[in-house]
Amino acid sequence: AFVSRKGKESGRDTYLLSDLFIMRLYLPGWLFRASLPYSQSVVSGNSRSDLGDLLFEAGASGEYVDWRFRALLFASVPSSDYDAPRTNIGAGAWSVGPNVSLTRYLGGKKYDLDLWAQYAFNFTNPATRVKAGNAFSYAFAAAALVNPGLPVRAGIEQRGLLADPNTVGGRSAGQWGRTQLSAGPSLM
């Protein structure tokens, strides 16, 4: 759902499609990652395609036998200003917080099971004066390597979001939780 400048949630048909460009740098014991989404957002026929908010992550990453762990800090940086008459792609506000994940490999890394959690401290959008509620996100997934010679995995993922409602002047203006189920291939 989308939230208006006055903090009211839109009851119109909405959807968001995203492609994600990710650049990773691995150093022994460390991971640095930058992600840039290209998104299409539609609200009741009003469509917009643009780059989304830039996401930076950095922190510890390691593997031990058949386990991988990561403890990262992230920052989401607004990519564009709020445009009142148009559908907006990004949040228009900064977000920072911790991100942790644990992966268990099975069958010589042919299969993997993943757990992931993140807490986002969200800041106020200066153009709308709306502060998205702080959010706890989680995911668990299972994936399999399709063919050892190809960099393609297939799997299923369940994501969830538990968040404080959006606030305008300290008053609640949104929903508290959502979940999403995804399935399909991914290119590594």
Secondary structure, DSSP 8 states (H G I E B T S, - for coil): --B-TTS-B--S-EEEEEEEEEEEEEETTEEEEEEEEEEEEEETTEEEEEE--EEEEEEEEEEETTEEEEEEEEEEE--S---TTS--SS-SS-EEEEEEEEEEEETTTTEEEEEEEEEEEE-EETTTTEE---EEEEEEEEEEES-TTSSEEEEEEEEEEEE---EETTEE-S-SEEEEEEEEEEE-
